[in-house]
Amino acid sequence: MATIKDIAKKAGVSITTVSRVLNYDKTLSVSDTTRKKIFRVAEDLAYTKKKKAGNIKDNIAIVQWYTEQQELDDLYYLSIRLGAEKRAERLHYKVHRFFANDSLSKIKDVKAIVAIGKFSDAQIKVILKVTANVIFVDFDTLAKGYDCVVTDFDNSTESVLTYFIESGLKRIGMLSGVEYSSDHKLKIVDPRFDVFKDYLENQSLYDPANVFVGDFTMQSAFDLVNNALKTNRKDFPNALYVANDAMAVGALKAFHENKVNVPEDVSVVSFNDTAVAKYVIPSLSSVKVDTGKMGEVAVSLVDTIEDDDDDHHTPQKVIVGNRLIKRESSL
């Protein structure tokens, strides 16, 4: 059965042009000669439109690297998806939603895929079988040749460390994590660590003993901090940069149980600034990441991707900025 791609190749035009001509798009600026040529080629190839609920140009897929339950436990990625869906609604896209335990083979006839989270090369290969038009969110894929939207880890980390140092705190630690793609084929190390290490080394303040690595969960953070305090309380950092709010809550619990005062004994700054940051005691200072904006920007990029399988497509990385919100957990 002939496809739009077949027609585009024989007519010498883009897939986008063929699609818009065959759908009688009156806003398309194309000569009558080209228009007639496309219809003639379509007829020669016996092209028949597929009958479906919506046109391909109106459909996008949002692929979440988490399961639905995991997403409910991590407001960061939930917020990205909701932002993407909000923007998709405004642009009149029909969204097809997929989670980690869904088969990507079910994705059919979409203009593009917005992939949220981290994906192994094997998973990316499966996604690309559906469409070459993919925008990754919270995963820097520029070096791999794919469009992506990420948050500003580098400047945010430096701003937190500067804040600690200007507050007179020199024994600075980091509570971070390692994560894996859902197929466990890709290990992702926190990209903020290198910035943290380099910045403090330049200030002659880096101590590897002050770096605690878990798995980004509340329980992991509690265990790490609790063990560190029981092992060597007197040398525990007096400033702690925490990779996400869930880990920060776990750390606060460990401090409370070990009678460590925050921020008097340890100044704490978290990352993400999810809803929980305001309501724990003490309330968390946190880097506010506009996750909703990340999702919105990703969907907005859909129309910038060419639909003609252009080998010369130039990938782009959009960095969404953020800011430090100071509350009770830091000096």
N, C-alpha and C positions, 0 to 999 in steps of 0.2 A: 504494500500500500504506500502510495506516494505521501511525502511529508512536506511541510512548509520549507524545511531545510533543502529538500530536493528541488523544489521550485526555485528557491533563492539561488541555488548553485547554477541551475540551467539558465535562469534569466539574468544572472550576473548582478543581482541586487542583494540587499541585506534581508535577513529573516524578518526583522522589524517591518521593513517596507512591504514585504509580501503579506505579512499578517494584517497590517493596517489596510492594505488594498483589498484583500479578500473579505475583510470585515466592513468594507465601505466606510472607512474613516474619512469624513468630509474635511477634517482639519489637516489632513496630510497634503503637503505640497509636493506633488509629483506630476510629471508630464503625462499627457494622455497616451503618448507612445509607450511609455514605461508601464502604465496601468494596463493597456491592452495586451502588452507583451506578457505580463504576469498572468492575466486571465487565460491567454492562449496556451501558455506553458502548463498551467494548472489543468486545462482541458486535455491537452496532449498526454499528460501523466495520469489522467483519470483521477485527479485529486478529489477527495470527498471530505467535507468537514466532519470532525468528530462531534457527536452530540453530547453535550455535557452541561452541567448546571450553570457554569460560568465560563466566560472566555479566559483563555490562558493568561491574557494580560491583566486580568483582575484577580489572579490567585497567587498567593505566596505561602510558603511553608515556614513555620517557626519551629526549629529543632532545639530542644532543651537537653543539655547533657545530663541532667538529673532526672530521676523518676519523679512522679507527682508528689510522693511523700517526702523525698529529699528536698524538693523545692519548697514545700511548706515549712521545712525546718531551717531554710536558709533564705531569708527575706531579700538578700542581695540579688540572687538570680531570679526570684519571683518578680521583683521590681523591674528588672531589665525586660522580662517578658511582657509585663503589663504595659510598660512604656512603648514597646514595639507594637503591641496590639492596639494601643491608643492611637498611635500614628497611622497604622494601617487602616483603621476605621475612618480617619479623616481623609485618607487618600483613596478611600472606597475600594480597598483590597479585601478579598475574602481570604481569611486566614485559616490554614490547616495546621493544627498543633500536634507536635510529636514529642514524646518524652524518651528517656534512655531505654526503657523496656519496650518501646514500639519499633516495629519493623520499618526501616526507611524505604523498603521496596514498595510500601503502600503510597509513597508520595508520587503523585501523577500530575502532569500538566500544570506546572507552576512557573511563574515568571522568574522567581528567584527563591533562594533559601536564606533565612537569617538563622545562623547557627550560634546558639548562646552557650558559652563555656569552653571547655578544653576537649580537643579531639585528636586522637592518634592519626598517624598517616593512613592507617588501614581504614579508619572511619571516614576520613576526608575523601579517600578514594571512592567509597560507597556513595557519599553525598554527591560527588562530582558526576557519578553515573546518572543522577537524576537531572542535574543542570550544572552548567559551568558558572552560573550566576549565583555566587555565594558571598555573603558578608558575614564574617565572624565577629562576635562580640565578646569582650573580655578575654581575648586570645590574640596575641600579636602574631599574625600570619603574613606580615608584609614580606619577610624574607622568603616565605614559601610561594609568594606570588599571588596572594589573595587579599581582597579588601578586608579591612577590619576596623573596629571601633574599640578603643581601650581607654582606661582612666589614666590620669597623670600620676603614676607611682613615683617617679623620680623627684619632681619638685615637691610633692607632698611629703615624702620621707625627709628630704632636706629641711623643709620648714619645721617639721616636728623636732628634729635634732637641734636645729638652731634655737627653737623655743626652749628646749631643755637646757642647753648650754647658757643661754642668756638668763635663765632662772637660777643659775649657779650650780646646776646639777652636772656632775662629771662622770659618775659611775652609771653609764647608760646601757640598758639591756634591750633585747628584742625577743618577743614571744611570737613565733611564726609557725609555719606548717609546710608540709609537703602534700601534694594531692596527685591523683591519678585519673586518667581518662576512664570512662565507664567500662572499657574493655581491658583496662589495666596494662595497656601496651605503651602508654606514655606517662612518664613521671615528670611532674611539674614542680620545680623548686621556686619558692617565692622570689619574684624578680626584684622585690624591695631589698632583699638581703645584700646584694652587691652594692647598692647605693648606700645602705646603712654602714657596711664595712668600710667602703672607700672614704666616706665622709668622716667617720670617726678616726680612721687611720691618719688622715690628713691633719686631724686635731690631736693626734697622739693619745686618743682616748679609747681605742678599740681593744676589747678583751673578749676572746672567744668563749670564755667561761660564762659570759653574760648573755649568750645566745641560747635560747631554748626552742627546740623544734618539735612540733607535734603533728596533729592532723586537722587543724582548724576547727576542732570541736571544743565545746565547753568542758567536757570531762577531761580531754587531753590537756587543756590548759591548767585545769585544777591540779591534775596529777603532777605536771611539770613544776609548777610553782610550789606546791605543797612539799614535794620531795626536795627541791632546792633549798627551801627555808629550813627544813629539818636537818639537812646535811651541812649547810654553812650559812646560817642566817646573817651573821655579821658582815659578810661580803656580798650579800644580795644587792643588786642594783638599786640606786635611789631614784631611778627614772626608768620607765618601762614602755617601750613602743610595741603595741599589740596589733597583730595582723587583721583581726576582725572583732566585732562587738561580742560575738558568742565566746571567743577565747577570753576577752576582757572580763566578761561576767564570771567565767570559771576562775580567772585569776583573783577577782575581788572576793570570791567565796573562800579561796585559799588564804588570802590575806586576813580575812575576818576570823577564820578558824585558828590562825596562828597569831592573832592579836597584833597584826601589823597595820598601822594607821595609814590610810590613803586620804590626802596626798602628803601628810606630814613625813612619813617614813619612805613612801614610794609614790612618786608622781606618775600617773598612768594616762597615756593617750592611746586611744583605739583608732580603728579605721572602719569606714563605711557609714557610720552614723545612722543606723537603722532605728526604728521606733523605740527599741529597748534601751538605747543609750540615755534617754532622758529620764527613765523611770527606775533605774537601779539606784542603790545607795552606796556610795555617793554617785551622782549623775556623772556620766562619762564624757570627758573631753574626747572628741573624735574628729577624724578627717571626714568631712561630708562628701560622699561620692554621689553624684547625680545619676544614679543607675537608670532611672526612668528616661533621662535624656539620652543615655547611651543606646537604649532600645529604640527611641524615636529617631536618632541620627542614623542608625543602621537601616531602618526601613526607608528613610529619606534617600539613602544611597542607591536603592533598588533601581530607580530610573536613570541613574548615571552609568549603569552597567550596560554595555552593548549586548544586544541579543543575537549578534551575528557570528558568535564563536571567533571573534577577532583575536588572532594570535598575538597581536601587538597591544592588547589591552594593558594599560598601565595601572597596576594596583595602587590603592591609596590607604593610608592609615590615618584615621581621625582620632585625635587625643582630646578627650573631654576633661576639662579642668575641674578642680574641687577646692575646698577651703577647710581650714581648721576651725572647729567650733569648740571654744573653751568653756568647760563646766567645772564641777566641783572636784573631779578626780586628779586635777593637775594644779600645780602652784601658779 
